[in-house]
């Protein structure tokens, strides 16, 4: 299989589920035997088009067992609303939470799908009153919704953006309080967070994580062990899709994501943070090997799934 160029068949992510969770994660599934590090996040943490995303690289660098709980197109609704995922994360010695954007979460203006958070379900009466000229039945995705509303009225869009930022801040505080202080907050994005007014930035709707400012991230520092900033170097950016695996139809989607070189740099930053003492411990505990197991599912298709949790 070639990498960095379109191929006939993309990566086999061996999708798996864990007991108590309705979400699908990247496999093979791991037997959840503590101690381990849990990685929570969206498409980047999952490692779409990436053979070895940063959770796997951190495991290789540190010797710590790392469980990838990234979910494609997931944001706070999926990560905080799934009890199985929360249980797995709380049992981890350390959690690494990728900073999500503020657009793909349910709020008083619109509702997103509880697991596929990029899917727009419905507008509230508040949003319908704010944008009476919009037929929301024609819109299926959050990205399409925001582009349409911004195009119609940047002035009214500011009201929506401020609501999303407030909802994100409240939801993040609740999520981090549930996870506990042994959590690293990971900023994994092409640029550092900024407090430059959103409307003054070039092509603002393309900035990820959406609508999240430096001030918003800094407000969460008292709730976490550390904030890890992982922005790709010019060298990593210059490599483009080199090392990624995708089909011809996936090339556009692949080029929009951070490349393998950025995952390597992020893993180095995370590994450094993990080597620092947590909760008074001098060193992280030694690696515990996690077994990979496969169980049948009701559809008849064999998916990698974990053994029952201890």
Secondary structure, DSSP 4 states (H G I P E B T S, - for coil): --SSSEESS------EE-TT--S-B-SS-----SS-EEEEESHHHHTTT-SS-HHHHHHHHH---EEEEE-TT--HHHHHH-HHHHHHHHHSSEEEEEPPPSSSS--SSEEE-SSSTTBEEEE-HHHHHHTTT--GGG--BHHHHHHHHHHH-HHHHHHHHHHHHHHHHHHHHHHHHHH-SSEEEEEESSS----S-GGGSTTGGG-SSTT--HHHHHTTGGGSSEEEEE---HHHHHTTTTT--EEGGGHHHHHTSPPHHHHHHHHHHHHHHHTS--TT-SSPPPP------EEE-TTS-EEEEPPPP-
